[in-house]
Amino acid sequence: MPAVPQAPETAPLGTPPVAAPATSGLPATRPVATGARTGRVRRFLQGARARALEPAEDYGWFGPDSVAWRVWSYPTGLTVGFSRAVVVEELDPFLIAPVKVSSKIYQQPKVRYDRTVRYFATCLFGDTRSIAKASGILTKVHARVAAPDPVSGLLSDPNNPEQQLYIHMTAWHSILYTYEVFGPGRLSAADEEQFWAECRIAAHAQTIDPESIPTTRAGVREYFDRMRPRLAASEATQEAMAHLMDVGPFAPELPRALQPLVKVVGWFFRAAVLSTMPQYQRRLANLGQPRWVDVAIKPVMRVSFRLVDRSVRAKLMLLAILSPSTVTVAGQVLAGVPARNAEVLSPEETYRRHDAPTPKELYAELGHDQSTVVFTPSAPVPLEVAERAAVH
């Protein structure tokens, strides 16, 4: 999961939770906690209303006619699709280095997941001002979170274009693949061509060279074939992948009576994500699943997502549960709320209009020298590095 900037504090839709009064004979803390949890559930139910959404300034880089909006906004997109992406990303050794050192996915799992979803949603569904701001903040944050890869001794540079390309391709491929497996099915040839063309457009939000994005299914398959020998799974990788597939740490606090539901949903969610991963990735991650589960989970999830897709309220509520701060970014698209200005800008026009540097320009100013050897490969890791990596 890439490092993400701290999102501005945005109040979730709906009314704030109301603490329940203390009940005689019980500790004062218990009813307050229960009331707070009930309040959160009520907030999700009441807040999932289209009329509470503010129109976006413009349609950003894509708009209602884009295939990207159609695929990413389907219920598979920001659920199993996004989860598959962040799990598979961990197989890049240079990506896991700063993830392990920062340990934020363990210390603040819900906050970290929420901000990461919000960033991707901003680049896909946000207006151009928001995209320019978010991409600039992320590039600056990445410039401060480089970490040494213990195996090679090289500096892991989160802004490195090749590293960003792997994250980008994994996200777009995962979103499309889960849309095909658990959603409406395979896109037409014309729509798929447009989807990958739009993937190139989205690459402008990072340091990636857009020309390096493959634009055909065969090209995408070739890219991942070329990446396969570079993927590896250390103990830290396996720990992160298993953690990211466990819904429990990321689920909102619920009343005690509803907590068993989290385990049930979590099992189906994990099974769905794992069923889309090729066997070599499962072996690297030490994650196994019976073949019958791979087969049986597909029709169950297809029906579930189809039911959610029929209701705007259900889609907004699901998003509010998974990533509360993202509702104000993607909710307009899910609910069909038109932008104030029905305009779609190119990335070049976006950065020029909002007087913002591109990620490439920022990277040229802030980038790290990845040729630097921090310590000799196979030598003992410096004590301060080992201590930081051991804490989570």
Disulfide bonds with the S-S distance in Angstrom:
none
